[in-house]
Amino acid sequence: MRLATWNVNSLRSRIDRVEAFCLRHEIDVLALQETKAREDQLPLLGLQGAGYEVAVHGLNQWNGVAIASRVGLADVERGFPGQPGWGDDGAVEARAIGATCGDVRVWSLYVPNGRKPDDPHYVYKLEWLARLREAARPWLAGQTALVGDWNVAPTDEDVFDPAQFRRSTHVTPAERAAFQALIDDGYAEVTREHAPGYTYWDYYRQRFERDRGLKIDFALASPGLAARITGASIDRDERDPAQGSSSPSDHAPVIVEIA
């Protein structure tokens, strides 16, 4: 099975890239983040015509996650148990969707950004990760993949210039500890060994062209699934402004090979 995760930064704007990417890499399961639309607003006919079933969780023009699978799509869950809400009304955002694809339980996750360490959104981010950890513990016994945009750079090697991020989110000890807690529980991050390099480059000041990026898109696998991982890769071409028929997302897709 070939599983990919990709923050597309608007699926409506980049559906041509998504369809071409799936065809080029023969993707079996694609987890998408930041789709930025409700299901009825998304152009899914191309993916469906190519043999993919698609499950979507989108409430408005913000956030949004989806899973497209050509190996089956069952037991769809929109949001994980205990997922916290945000805002004055405490609404649960469209940041998590799970489905069984083949024999793998796939979760597409879009972790809150956090904004700034002194912002209430940062507290929300830490709570979101803590609740995810609680929900994910029972899933360790199965074939589980937690994939997506984690908005955490776990080590200084995952940041092009750590000194620039000393007062920023993504690299604070609390965020890194929250990510590490899932690994301490038994999940394995399965992309780093096979796919070094960044996965996100801001549009600002030609960050991609100068390779000044962050590694924040990951795949965490339960022990049983981790034993089946044979490789991983980052498709940098999908971030390259010179490639493709439309502007790129600021993230590159990450592909995981599962025996």
C-alpha positions, 0 to 999 in steps of 0.5 A, a space after each residue: 500500500 502506498 499512503 500519502 499525506 499532504 496539506 494542500 492549502 485549498 483542495 479547490 485551488 489544487 485539485 489538478 495537482 492532487 489528481 496528477 499526483 495520485 496518478 503519477 505515484 499510484 497512491 492508494 490512500 491520500 490523507 489531505 489537510 487544509 482542504 478549506 471547504 465543505 464537502 458539497 463545495 469540493 470538485 471530487 468527480 475526478 478522484 472518484 472517476 479514478 477509483 477513489 472513495 473520498 471521505 471529507 470533514 469540512 465545515 467552512 473555508 477554514 481547516 478541513 481534512 479528507 481521506 481518498 482511498 482506492 483500497 476501501 473506505 469504511 468506518 469513517 469518524 469525523 473528529 476523535 473522541 475528546 477532541 477539544 473545541 475552539 473559540 467563544 462557542 467551543 466548536 470542534 473544528 474540522 481537523 481530524 478524520 479517520 477511516 479504515 483503508 484496506 487493513 490500515 486505520 488512517 487518521 488525517 490530522 491537521 494540528 492547530 498552529 498555535 500562532 504565538 506562545 502567549 496566544 490562547 491558540 497555543 494553549 488550545 494546540 497543546 490541549 488538542 495534542 494531549 487529547 489526541 494522545 489519550 484517544 490514540 492509546 487504544 489504537 496502538 493495538 491495531 494497524 494505525 497510521 496518524 498522518 498529517 500536518 503536525 505543526 511541530 518541528 520535533 528537533 532543531 534539524 527540522 528548522 532551517 534556522 533555529 535561532 529565528 524560531 526561539 520565540 515562535 511556535 512549532 519548536 517550544 519544549 511543550 510542543 515537542 514534548 507533546 509530539 514525543 509523548 505519542 512516540 513514548 506511548 509506542 508510536 513510531 515516526 516512520 518517515 524520517 529514516 527514509 525521507 530526510 529534508 523539509 516538508 514545508 516552505 513559506 511563500 515568503 522571500 523564496 523560501 523554497 528556492 533557498 531551501 529554508 523550510 521546516 519538517 512538520 508533516 509526519 506519519 506515526 505508525 502503531 508497532 504492528 504497522 511500523 514493522 511493515 514500513 519499507 520506505 518513504 519519500 517527499 515529493 518536492 516537485 509538488 512544492 516547486 513553483 516551476 512545476 505543475 499547471 497551478 500554484 503549489 501548496 506551501 507543503 510537499 506531500 509525504 509518501 509512505 510505503 507499506 508492505 
